[in-house]
Amino acid sequence: MTYEPRFDIDLEYGKQGEQYVESGLRWLFTGKGEVKRDAVATRSGNLFLECLCKGRDGKWRRSGISTTESALWAHVVGDTGVVVLIPSAPLRHLASELWRDKENRRDNPHGENPTRGVVLPLKRLIDHVSAFPFVNQDTA
């Protein structure tokens, strides 16, 4: 199908995008979303998705994307001003898929509670979520 620049189609598509961002912000401000910030992402081109956290008792437990009850995940890319908003379900699915390959796993030993997770190249994120149908799930 050839792209046809038509104001009515472009306008409707743009409005759908505005509604998605508006819904996402509402979710974040009402506690239905989770926000993570990744300072290394600007250098690596990857997002780090936490999957496990080591408690003070020394035991590793599921955490982060593997346990979130939030409907929406927001990932702030360092100090760039770029924020990736994505429904948690496809992101959790992708993190689980990445975890199966040990090459994708990383330890983050910093802080009182070290974490383990997976690295997610931004390109792979876009390819993965493109397979899921876009649904504006405005829960507010």
C-alpha positions in Angstrom: 0.0 0.0 0.0 1.4 3.4 -1.0 1.4 6.2 1.5 -1.1 8.9 0.5 -0.7 12.2 2.4 -4.2 13.1 3.3 -5.0 15.6 6.0 -8.0 13.7 7.4 -6.1 10.4 7.8 -3.0 12.1 9.2 -5.1 14.2 11.6 -6.9 11.1 13.0 -3.6 9.2 13.3 -2.1 12.1 15.2 -5.1 12.4 17.5 -4.8 8.7 18.4 -1.1 9.3 19.3 -2.1 12.3 21.5 -4.7 10.2 23.3 -2.2 7.5 24.0 0.3 10.0 25.5 -2.5 11.6 27.5 -3.6 8.2 28.8 0.0 7.3 29.6 0.6 10.4 31.6 -2.6 9.9 33.5 -1.5 6.3 34.3 1.8 7.5 35.6 0.4 10.3 37.7 -2.3 8.0 39.3 0.2 5.2 40.1 -0.8 2.8 37.3 2.5 3.2 35.6 6.1 2.5 36.6 9.1 4.7 35.7 12.7 3.7 35.4 15.7 5.8 34.4 18.8 4.4 32.7 21.9 6.5 32.6 23.9 4.0 30.6 21.4 3.7 27.8 22.7 6.8 26.0 26.1 5.1 25.7 25.1 1.5 25.1 22.0 2.0 23.0 20.3 -0.6 25.3 17.7 -0.4 28.0 18.4 -2.4 31.2 15.3 -4.2 32.4 15.6 -5.4 36.0 14.3 -8.9 36.6 15.8 -9.9 40.0 16.9 -8.0 43.1 19.1 -9.2 45.9 17.5 -8.5 49.3 19.3 -7.6 52.5 19.0 -11.2 53.5 21.2 -12.2 50.5 18.4 -13.9 48.6 17.6 -13.1 44.9 13.9 -12.4 44.2 11.9 -11.6 41.1 11.5 -7.8 40.8 11.2 -5.0 38.2 9.5 -5.9 35.0 9.0 -9.5 36.1 6.7 -8.5 39.0 5.3 -5.1 38.1 1.5 -4.8 38.4 1.6 -1.5 36.5 -0.2 -1.4 33.1 2.4 0.9 31.6 6.2 1.1 31.8 8.0 4.4 31.2 11.8 4.2 30.6 13.7 7.5 30.7 16.8 7.3 28.5 19.5 9.0 30.6 19.5 12.8 30.4 18.2 12.9 26.8 14.6 13.9 27.5 13.6 10.7 25.6 10.9 8.6 27.4 9.8 5.3 26.1 6.2 4.5 27.1 5.2 0.9 26.6 2.5 -1.4 27.9 4.0 -3.7 30.5 2.7 -6.9 29.1 4.7 -7.0 25.8 7.7 -5.7 27.6 7.5 -8.4 30.2 7.2 -11.0 27.4 10.3 -9.6 25.7 12.3 -9.6 28.9 11.4 -13.2 29.5 12.4 -14.1 26.0 15.7 -12.2 26.4 16.4 -13.9 29.8 16.6 -17.3 28.1 19.8 -16.3 26.4 22.6 -15.8 29.0 24.3 -13.4 26.6 21.6 -10.9 27.3 21.9 -11.0 31.1 23.7 -8.4 33.1 24.4 -7.8 36.8 24.1 -4.3 38.3 26.0 -4.6 41.6 25.6 -1.0 42.6 23.6 0.2 45.6 22.3 -1.6 48.7 20.2 -4.0 46.6 22.1 -5.3 43.6 19.9 -6.3 40.6 20.1 -8.6 37.6 18.3 -8.1 34.4 18.6 -8.1 30.6 19.8 -5.6 28.1 17.3 -4.7 25.4 18.5 -3.0 22.3 16.1 -0.2 21.4 15.8 -1.5 17.8 14.7 -4.9 19.1 12.1 -3.2 21.3 10.6 -1.5 18.3 10.6 -4.7 16.3 9.0 -6.7 19.1 6.2 -4.3 20.0 5.3 -3.8 16.3 4.0 -7.4 16.4 1.5 -6.5 19.1 -1.7 -4.7 18.0 -1.9 -1.1 19.3 -4.8 -0.7 21.7 -5.5 2.5 23.6 -6.5 1.1 27.0 -7.6 4.3 28.7 -8.4 3.1 32.2 -9.0 6.6 33.7 
